[in-house]
Amino acid sequence: MPFPANWLEELLVEWLELQGFTISTSVSVPAPPGGKWTPDVVGARLDREGHLLIRHCEASMWLIQAPSKVAAKFADKFSQKVEAAVRDHFAAIFGQGAGEQARYEKWVVICGASKNVKQALKEVIPSLEICTFDSFIVNQVLKSISDWRSPPRKTYTTLPSDKWLLCQIDQLKRSGLIKL
């Protein structure tokens, strides 16, 4: 069983699972010469209308290279070849028609990057959702925890114990160390 490569990927896995996504960290994409590459974290779930949503997330600590190098690197990570492999992976789970018609979201969660790097990424991948760590926690993670706790659960209901990073973030918020 593959595992996330670092704590930021683990956080993405927990966040997606809490929202009901089926997760994979092992979608294999052929890479020359004779190797393979895997996207960091991908997840899929059926939305309220019964359509498949695929969310492809790449995690990176600091993007400090030249903007053009970062943009080229992420253009490869979100290439058509990678997207096709991810769609095929989830088609095997949800059915071929669902995989072909799925909405495909592209996310990058980073601890830091310059304004120029973010601009270069948006130019190469216009649909890319770029989240810095702090905004990701406030706008995505804490919202997902709150949504998970909506009725029938209570506001004090403990998160599942296998979501250890989410539990830590929740505790930091409850103790006042994370302020909104």
Number of C-alpha atoms within 10 A of each C-alpha: 5 8 13 16 12 12 11 20 20 21 19 25 24 22 21 22 16 19 14 15 19 18 20 22 19 18 20 15 16 13 10 7 6 6 9 11 14 18 21 24 24 28 22 29 21 16 11 7 6 9 15 23 19 24 21 23 25 21 23 18 14 13 16 12 12 12 19 13 15 17 21 13 13 16 14 11 20 19 12 11 13 20 19 14 17 26 23 18 20 25 19 11 12 16 13 15 11 20 24 14 13 20 15 17 17 19 19 17 22 20 16 17 17 14 10 12 20 18 14 19 25 15 12 14 16 11 13 18 14 18 19 16 18 15 14 17 18 15 13 14 23 18 13 18 19 13 14 18 16 12 8 7 11 11 13 8 10 12 16 11 9 9 16 14 17 24 17 12 17 19 14 13 15 12 10 10 10 14 9 8
